Amino acid sequence: MSAAEPAEPTPGLPEPAAIPLLNVANVLTVSRLVLVPVFLLTLFAGGGQATGWRIVATAVFTVASITDNLDGRLARKLGLVTDFGKIADPIADKALIGAALVGLSLLGELPWWVTVVIATREVGVTLLRFWVIRYGVIPASQGGKWKTLTQIVAIGLFLLPLPPAADVVSWLVMGVALVLTVVTGLDYVFRAFRLRAMAGG
């Protein structure tokens, strides 16, 4: 057999089964997208200042955020990693976090510059994913995971109806999230160009 010929399957061994697109990991990812408008409705209910609704909005945001960690774990544990999941998962994350940031800025509780910095990074990374998708999929780095976690915690602190004394903690966590957002964004740009260069693109 020449090097150009594809390897024939070993007799007696079943061919690997294709991973179904409709699986529990992808369902969780899609559910996170579905929860985004639900979250926004609860955030702006009661003029955005009602304590009860803010707690509900925080709870919806928390549940949606938990699915982010859960879908990835299940995909890896059950062997359900798909290209759809690799692309849809970060998009769902960005939709949820972006909706929360814009909502808080519209309510005047978070400066628009914070939202713009994070949104610019997230949109830029998403565009880069599609720019290099024909050459491969760049998985989330460990730094990217920490970035997402700190963003979620920071947003949760801003969503909760906490006393003014807690503002220092909220801004401290948001500051860490902003640093990680910028650093990991630059790292993703480097990895995207390296992938294109290695593929000859």
PEBEL-V531049 format. One record per pair of residues at least 12 apart in sequence whose C-alpha atoms are under 8 Angstrom apart, sorted by the first residue. I is the first residue (numbers start at 1). J is the second residue. D is the distance in Angstrom with one decimal. If there is no record, write none. Layout:
BEGIN
i/j/d
I/J/D
I/J/D
END
This chain:
BEGIN
i/j/d
19/79/8.0
19/80/6.1
19/81/7.7
19/82/7.1
20/80/7.8
21/82/7.2
21/84/7.5
23/80/7.2
24/71/7.5
24/74/7.7
25/70/7.8
25/71/4.4
25/72/6.8
25/74/6.0
25/75/5.4
25/80/7.0
25/85/7.6
26/71/7.0
26/84/7.8
26/85/5.9
28/67/6.0
28/68/7.8
28/70/7.9
28/71/5.8
29/67/6.9
29/68/6.9
29/71/6.4
29/85/7.4
29/88/7.0
29/89/5.7
29/92/6.7
30/88/7.8
30/92/7.4
31/64/7.8
32/64/5.1
32/65/7.6
32/67/6.7
32/68/7.6
32/92/6.2
32/93/7.9
32/96/7.5
33/92/5.4
33/95/7.0
33/96/7.1
35/60/7.3
35/64/6.5
36/64/8.0
36/95/7.1
36/96/5.5
36/99/7.0
38/60/7.7
39/57/5.5
39/60/5.8
39/61/6.3
40/57/7.5
40/99/7.1
40/100/7.5
40/103/7.2
42/54/7.1
42/56/6.6
42/57/5.0
43/56/8.0
43/57/5.1
43/103/7.4
44/103/7.9
48/107/6.9
51/161/6.2
54/159/6.5
54/160/6.3
54/161/6.7
55/159/7.8
55/160/6.2
55/161/7.4
57/159/7.5
58/156/6.3
58/159/5.9
58/160/6.3
61/96/7.8
61/156/7.6
62/156/7.6
64/96/7.8
65/93/7.8
65/152/7.2
68/89/7.3
68/93/7.1
83/137/7.7
86/137/7.3
86/139/7.1
87/129/7.8
90/126/7.9
91/126/7.2
94/122/6.4
97/151/7.7
97/152/7.3
97/155/7.9
98/115/7.7
98/119/6.4
100/155/7.1
101/115/5.5
101/155/7.4
102/115/6.4
104/158/7.8
104/159/7.6
109/158/7.6
110/158/7.9
114/178/7.8
117/178/7.8
118/178/7.0
118/181/6.5
118/182/7.9
121/181/7.0
121/182/7.0
121/185/6.0
122/185/7.9
125/185/6.8
125/188/7.0
125/189/7.5
128/189/7.4
128/192/6.8
129/192/7.7
132/192/6.6
132/195/7.4
132/196/6.5
135/195/7.1
135/196/6.6
135/199/6.3
135/201/8.0
136/195/7.6
138/191/7.8
138/192/7.4
143/180/7.2
143/184/6.2
144/180/7.6
144/181/7.8
144/184/5.9
146/180/7.6
147/177/5.7
147/180/5.2
147/181/5.9
147/184/7.6
148/177/7.8
150/173/6.6
150/174/7.2
150/176/7.1
150/177/5.1
151/173/7.9
151/174/6.7
151/177/5.2
151/178/7.9
153/173/7.4
154/170/5.9
154/171/7.5
154/173/5.4
154/174/5.0
154/177/7.4
155/174/7.7
157/170/5.6
158/170/6.5
END
